[in-house]
């Protein structure tokens, strides 16, 4: 399949926002990134889904298992051992009362809040479940448009009782929300969704979409996607949809301006590994800052300038991991 340049830029923006979320550097910035990062990822995945490519369920299931669940298991193993030996003895986790076996339960059952050692890995289970459920549903209702209201309903139901749905095995609560954005993305791919060939209209649509995203998101509470806590459901949905459109158009504009770039392609390729290892990299960066440079964690990560810079450096420090896995352990990510 021909490479879609704007997808690389959109995935790179989204994974950077994921890194930024976990620093909690500024309330409003965290609020904005939490409101868009995961919806954008699910919409991109839906956009890339091809029912024509996978006529049979078994090879589809096998491929997605190798692409998502195998990395989920081995990255969990690596980061759990690091947490067990180092992480829970220093920093914020040193004062926590998490028993050594609790993350193992989270890993085996796919329960996001129990993945204390590496919470972002909930997303791998969630993407796997979304893709499998969507594939099977598409066999019954073979067009994405009728599925959008169905999955809008599942998203709404998932947010009604977040204390229950946010702790379900296999991240089923988040799956209920993710299916909606995935179906919208698949529908958008099918109709070749474009704002216009006119640069002026593309730019104005992007600005209006991003403005609506900001207004809706800051008017709402901070959402927690995997915990199914979204505050006002209409504000969340409208904000996320407009944000996805705005960032897709922004990515398309940047892509036309800069074209293909190896660095962006590498980040796009490595989003799964960056998701899985950025917290470990952050911990190492903080350790260097505290024990070697005498800096406080707050000085390194808090604030509208320090936080984004720290996240950017952390993202780039994840790239050697991407390169090593890509060159020597390619089957571990089935690329």
Secondary structure, DSSP 8 states (H G I E B T S, - for coil): ----HHHHHHHHHHHHHHHHHTTT--HHHHHHHHHHHHHHHHHHHHHH--TTT--SHHHHHHHHIIIIIHHHHHHHHHHHHHHHHTGGGSGGGGG----TTHHHHHHHHT-GGG-TT-GGGHHHHHHHHHHHHHHHHHHHS--HHHHHHHHHHHHHHHTTTHHHHTT-GGGHHHHHHHHHHHHHHHHHHHTT--S-S-HHHHHHHHHHHHHHHHHHHHTS---BTTTTB-SSHHHHHHHHHHHHHHHHHHHHHHHHHH---HHHHHHHHTHHHHHHHHHHHHHHHHHHHHHTS---HHHHH-STTHHHHHHHHHHHHHHHHHHHHHHH-GGGTT-
